[in-house]
Amino acid sequence: MGNAIIKCNDCPRRCNADRAKRVGFCGAGVYARVAKTVAPFLYEEPILGELTAVFFSGCNLRCSYCQNIAISRSTSGAECDDARLAEIFDGAVGALDLVTPSHVLSAVERALALCKTERRIIWNTSGYETEDGARRASEFADVFLTDIKYYSSDLSRRLSSAPDYFEHAKRAVKVMREKRDVIVGEGKTAVMTSGLIVRHLVLPDCVNDSKNVLDFIAGELGTDTYISLMSQFTPNGAGGPNRRLNRIEYKIVAEHALKLGFKNGFFQDITSADSKFTPEF
């Protein structure tokens, strides 16, 4: 498969794993594993336009409620050397939506250097990034589609095994904001060709944490930031929370966002909390 830089410190875990000999916390080796490609992928924010989603196996988080648990904690899918990954990228229809790619940043960089086709790229991340990782991604990503999952370190420790989640996410998202001016077309089918969208999934019994996340975005990034406030939480049967989000919880958080004065973004219908919106792996 050729030579590659294999000691990895791409994400906040900083495993320093020699991926030729052992995997890091994320489960990845030297090369990325592609669990699935979906084209067209219809379940992202509509402002992103036509997409081909590339789902990577492994993850640098351990979210108890992960909707993609079949791939995030496994080595499912095909291991792709750099040339094969470049072929997959070149075969995309529309923009390239790289789903949870932070733990394979180096592999993505190597593959993109081999691509023959230029296209719009969406860096679709959990937010658990280093500042350096965000800067590296800005060299090729047109749009950052990033989560800010938590404000509380206790919550992120308990649900994602990452007590330092917010400390890293807040610094990384500031880099993303700095690196990308927002460029959006006009009309009902307007497409964002450059920019940042910050997503937040409202979790059951976590209303106050969600409000704190929105306070941070408003105060540190500005109320002109595009946000995507999601209600789609669905219990995965493997870990908590083990109940669905109720309407009043989501309503409280959505009203807080409006009170803060956010001008751009998306509010999700509560009916999105359905497993049918999760791809089959």
Buried (B, 14 or more C-beta within 10 A) or exposed (E): EEEBEBEBBBBBBEBEBEBEEEBBBBBBBBBBBBBBBBBEBEBBBEBBBBBBBBBBBBBBBBBBBBBBBBBBBBBBBBBBBBEBBBBBBBEBEBBBBBBBBBBBBBBBBBBBEBBEEEBBBBBBBBBBBBBEBBBBBBEBBBBBBBBBBBBBBEBBBBBBBBBEBBEBBBBBBBBBBEBBEBEEEEEEEEBBBBBBBBBBBBBBEBBBBBBBBBEBBBEEBEBEBBBBBBBBBBBBEEBBBEEBBEEEBBBBBBEBBEEBEBEBBBBBEBEBBEEEEBBEB
